[in-house]
Structure formats: structure tokens, C-alpha cells
Amino acid sequence: MDELPLASAPLDIALLAPLVSPIRQPYLGGAQALLRDLAVALAARGHAVSLYAAQGSDPAALPGVSLTEIEVDSARVRPTDFASPRDAAPTAPIDPAVEQAVEQAFERAFSRIAAHARRHDILHAHAYDEPAFRLAQMAPIPVAHTLHMAALDPIITATLATLAPAHLPRAPRKPWLVTVSQACAATYHDACRIDAVIYNGLDLAAIPFGPTPAPNTYALFAGRITPEKGVEDAIQIALAAGMRLMLVGGVYDQRYNTERIQPLLAGRPDQLVYVGAQPREEVWRLMAGAAVVLVPSLWDEPFGLVACEAQAAGAPVIGYDSGGLREVIAQGETGALVTRGRIAEAASATQAYSRYDRLACRRRIATRFSLQATVTAYEHLYQRMLTAA
């Protein structure tokens, strides 16, 4: 990564990661990948950066960053399951043992942060768990939360409404709230005050550019194997388009994978190829060779980092018209967004992949979603926080 210029006086910044998984490859999701890049880029700008993350995080991937590992009961502190709109089911009751494990994990994290609070200027949290918001109020330094998820959890939304009520002036000692897209911010509009929208950014120098698709033409799906990501729709779109589909991503929902995805893969082994979870460098290589990347999400993507990465690698994106994807993809220029569930329309757009300028895809990310711009925006937020404090 190129060294980035200082945009403000160096700060001592504490970053709190989501505790559902370590910060190491392959990353569970976009929030973990963004947080790693943000930590390293802030350190490269001369800030003192301390990352508090689940045990098992990779210090070698965090040059210049001080890593403090938090003990987490990984059997109980697990990623949230989201019901697909197509397969909606009653919400399961929360296991008290899971609640306790999550609470204890964040109590340990905030205890470690408090022990170093005298040297930290601010705390910037990225965890989407109710204790992360509630317990952060005990920190004796200004606190910001980046909300990498839309307002899907009523308990979390109610907590945020209490901490930062919507449409009211800022009160002292209240957290600063950031979302990663205008679409994500809109979901919180009636509940809580959103102080900034800061897009996730990418280090373009790290992502290879594919000026043309690979000779053995393929479409690519990159994401968690879970209902809300639209894995089945991606398969149907590729089959309808008559295009080979590569699928990359870890299994997030084991039952869904066993019952719905594996039978589809087994039926067409030559056309549907699952390569499992891969390091980002391999995912980017596959994107650079893909004719098109499919993002047919069945939920409203809070941002859509995969769509950003795909365009950075030169691949146009075909997805569903909702959420943050509307802000990431230039309709008709770097891809196409179709109405959710319209498989034939998405397949037709997939077949027309050659109409898109792959260099224009990369330029869009360079001009609108660079890591440099993201870091500068957060530096400005930190300065606002300190000035208000």
C-alpha cells in the first residue's frame, strides 16, 4: 500500500472489531475486511492504532497496528442468521447462554479498552451487537460506531434510539453514528441520529485489473453461502444465461448449504463450480478474470463491498435493484440492477456482459470508493468528535 499523506494531527485511535470472528483471512464479511484495511491505512498515516479483536486474529496482516486479542466463546458467539425473504421463518428465541457469552466478550473488550483509555483519543467500534453499543457508553473517551448493518434488529435499534435519538441536537457523551451508505442510513431515519455516511473504500493498488475476461468464460458469485445473499438466484441466473458459474465463499448457513445448494451443485458439476472460502487475493484474481459478477441479494445490501471489488477488478456487476448497490453500481455503465427475482432479465443482462467498459468499472471505484477517501473521511469525523468533546 502506498503511504498516505497526513490529513490531521496524529491521533491515538482504539478500534473495536466485531467479535463474531477473528480478523484474519478468509474474512467473514465486508466489515472485517474494511476494518483491517482501515486500521493499516490509519497507521500508515502516522496515527497510533490499537485494534481490539477476537482471539485468533492475524497480527501479520496488521502492519503498524497494535493488536489486543479478546477471549471469546466461539461456540456461542456466532454470526447472526438472517431469514431469507423467500423462506421467512419465525424468529427463534434468544438462547440465554448465547446472550451471556456475547455480554461477557464485550465486557472483556471494554475492560481492556478502559485500561488504556488515558492514551486513546477516541474509540471507533465496528461491532453490531447490542452490548457493543450499550457498554461503549462507559468509555471515558469519545465513541463512534460504524453501522455495517441496516436497522434489522429491533433490540439494537431501540438501544440506538435511546443513545442517539433522531431529530434531536447532539447531547454530550452521546455516541457518533456512521453508516456505510445512504440506503443504510435511511433505515435508521426515524430511530436515531446518523452523523455521517462514509462509504467503504478499497486499496486499488492491491487489486489486479482484468482488461478482458478469461478465455474460459465464467460468471462469478462471491459471498457467504447463506439465503440472504441469493446464492440460488445466482445459480438460476447463470444457468438461464448458459454461462459457467464459479462460486467462492464460506458456508455461513450449514443447513441451507446442505439442503438447497449442494444438490444444485451436484446436478451440474461442469457448469457450477464451488471453490470454497478463499483469501482476498484469490477472490480478486477470479474477479479480474470473470465476465461478470452476480450479486442477486435477497436483502437490501447495507453497502455491497463485493460489487466494489468486482468493479475494481474490471468485472461488471449484475445484481438486484435495492439497498446500497444502487449507490455502488452505475446503472447501465458498470453493470445492471434488475428487479429482485426477475431471473430471465438478470440472465439477459449477464449475457450482454461485453457491452460494459471494464476500465470504466475500475475508474468508478478509483474516483468514488478509494480507501484513501474513506480514511480521510474518518479522520475528519475524528476531528469533529474531538472538537465537540
ABEGO torsion letter per residue (X at the ends): XBBBBBABBBBBBBBBBBAABBBBOBBABAAAAAAAAAAAAAAAAGBBBBBBBBBGBBAAABBGBBBBBBBBBAAABBBBBBBBAAABBBBBBBBAAAAAAAAAAAAAAAAAAAAAAAABABBBBABBBAAAAAAAAABABBBBBBBABBBABAAAAAAAAAABBBGBBBBBGBBBBBBABAAAAAAAAAABBBABBBBBBBBAAABBBBABBBABBBBBBBEBBBAAAGAAAAAAAAAAAGBBBBBBEBBABAAAAAAAAAAAAAABAAABBBAEBBBAAAAAAAAAABABBBBBBABBBAAGAAAAAAAAAGBBBBBBBBEAAAAABBBGAAEBBBBBGBAAAAAAAAAAAAABBAAAAAAAAAAAABAAAAAAAAAAAAAAAAAAX
